[in-house]
Amino acid sequence: LAPAWEAGMIRTLRRLIPAVGRVILIADTPISRVDPPDCLSQHPSSILACATPPEQAIDEEWLAAERQVVAVTGVGFIDPTYWVCPSSPCPPVIGNLLVYQNAGHLTATFAAALAARLGAAVLGLLRAPS
């Protein structure tokens, strides 16, 4: 899957760049090995029981494929991995926010909490020389 995805992304990005100018690829976020709301309801006194080791949450091969696409196309790159998994193991709750709505998707509340960080990263890339 990765070689086909890489080729398709490279083609797509090469078409987008002339049309829009600056393009930024945002890396995929880590996943949870459990359904956090379900797990937390079963383990209300132990958030760590629902945490995911980084080697299971972060797909390093996929990140490498994303970085390869960035290297080939020269687009900007934002990697939110450490925003979602700032410690080991990757917590299902950060601060008082539930990170995941299910094993693969962030909650709207957590995503909204990342908005300023994402905005700053985007502005930083847009301000950088191309």
Rosetta blueprint (number, residue, H / E / L):
1 L L
2 A H
3 P H
4 A H
5 W H
6 E H
7 A H
8 G H
9 M H
10 I H
11 R H
12 T H
13 L H
14 R H
15 R H
16 L H
17 I H
18 P H
19 A H
20 V H
21 G L
22 R L
23 V L
24 I E
25 L E
26 I E
27 A L
28 D L
29 T L
30 P L
31 I L
32 S L
33 R L
34 V L
35 D L
36 P H
37 P H
38 D H
39 C H
40 L H
41 S H
42 Q H
43 H L
44 P L
45 S L
46 S L
47 I H
48 L H
49 A H
50 C H
51 A L
52 T E
53 P L
54 P H
55 E H
56 Q H
57 A H
58 I L
59 D L
60 E H
61 E H
62 W H
63 L H
64 A H
65 A H
66 E H
67 R H
68 Q H
69 V H
70 V H
71 A H
72 V H
73 T H
74 G L
75 V L
76 G E
77 F E
78 I E
79 D L
80 P L
81 T H
82 Y H
83 W H
84 V H
85 C L
86 P L
87 S L
88 S L
89 P L
90 C E
91 P L
92 P L
93 V E
94 I E
95 G L
96 N L
97 L E
98 L E
99 V L
100 Y E
101 Q L
102 N L
103 A L
104 G L
105 H L
106 L E
107 T L
108 A H
109 T H
110 F H
111 A H
112 A H
113 A H
114 L L
115 A H
116 A H
117 R H
118 L H
119 G H
120 A H
121 A H
122 V H
123 L H
124 G H
125 L H
126 L H
127 R H
128 A L
129 P L
130 S L
